[in-house]
Amino acid sequence: MKSWIMLILVVGICFCGGCAKYYYQEGKTFEQCKQDCDDCAAELAKRVTNNKPGSYEHKYMENCMTQKGYISVSEGDLPLSVKREDPDLSLRGLIYGRRRGLAGTLEE
């Protein structure tokens, strides 16, 4: 039984590691993207009154960033010239809405 659990965990980690997605909006700098994400997280904190994680956090962040004009892009589809911050693939990151990384152009 323990070997099945370990196998599922390993497969899950490999699956999550290969499917990294990033919030990206053409023409936005990395710093603007980071600030927009921080603004969404601050608004989320106003709406969550308990420490019980759920899918609400992820849905809220997705909706907030989409309203700001960002799309979810896989790593392979990002332009090579953009700066990236990888998603938080830890359990805490997955639970608390940090499933997407950030990407944007470098300030010139």
C-alpha positions in Angstrom: 0.0 0.0 0.0 2.8 2.4 0.9 4.4 1.8 -2.5 1.2 2.9 -4.3 1.1 6.1 -2.3 4.8 6.8 -3.1 4.1 6.1 -6.8 1.1 8.5 -6.8 3.2 11.2 -5.1 6.1 10.8 -7.5 3.8 10.9 -10.6 1.9 13.9 -9.1 5.2 15.8 -8.6 6.4 15.0 -12.1 3.1 16.0 -13.6 3.0 19.3 -11.7 6.6 20.1 -12.6 6.0 19.7 -16.3 2.9 21.8 -16.6 4.2 25.2 -15.3 1.9 28.1 -16.3 2.6 31.8 -16.1 0.5 34.9 -16.0 1.7 37.0 -19.0 0.5 40.0 -20.9 2.4 41.3 -23.9 3.8 44.7 -23.3 3.8 44.5 -19.5 7.0 44.5 -17.6 7.8 41.8 -15.1 7.6 44.4 -12.3 4.1 45.4 -13.5 3.0 41.8 -13.5 4.4 41.2 -10.0 2.6 44.3 -8.7 -0.7 43.3 -10.3 -0.4 39.8 -8.7 0.4 41.4 -5.3 -2.6 43.7 -5.7 -4.8 40.6 -6.4 -3.4 38.8 -3.4 -4.1 41.8 -1.2 -7.7 41.9 -2.4 -8.0 38.2 -1.8 -6.7 38.6 1.8 -9.6 41.1 2.5 -12.1 38.4 1.4 -10.7 35.4 3.3 -11.5 35.4 7.0 -10.4 31.9 7.9 -7.2 29.8 7.3 -9.0 26.9 5.7 -7.7 26.7 2.2 -9.8 25.7 -0.7 -10.3 26.3 -4.4 -11.7 29.8 -3.9 -8.2 31.2 -3.5 -7.0 29.8 -6.9 -10.3 30.9 -8.6 -10.1 34.4 -7.2 -6.5 34.9 -8.4 -7.3 33.5 -11.8 -10.3 35.8 -12.2 -8.5 38.9 -10.8 -5.5 38.4 -13.1 -7.7 37.7 -16.1 -9.6 41.0 -15.4 -6.3 42.8 -15.5 -5.7 41.4 -19.0 -3.3 38.5 -18.2 -3.5 35.1 -19.8 -2.2 31.8 -18.6 0.7 30.7 -20.8 2.7 27.5 -20.6 6.5 28.0 -20.3 7.2 26.7 -23.8 4.9 29.4 -25.3 6.5 32.4 -23.5 8.9 34.5 -25.5 12.5 33.8 -24.7 13.3 37.4 -23.8 10.9 37.6 -20.8 11.8 37.5 -17.2 10.1 34.6 -15.3 9.3 33.8 -11.7 8.4 30.1 -11.4 5.1 29.1 -9.8 5.1 28.0 -6.2 4.6 24.2 -6.7 4.8 23.5 -3.0 1.7 22.2 -1.3 1.1 25.6 0.3 1.5 27.4 -3.1 -1.0 25.0 -4.7 -3.5 25.4 -2.0 -3.3 29.2 -1.6 -3.6 30.2 -5.2 0.1 30.5 -6.3 -0.2 27.9 -9.0 0.9 30.3 -11.7 4.3 31.9 -12.2 4.8 35.5 -13.4 6.4 36.6 -16.6 7.0 40.0 -18.2 9.5 42.0 -20.3 12.6 43.5 -18.8 12.5 47.2 -18.1 14.8 49.0 -20.6 
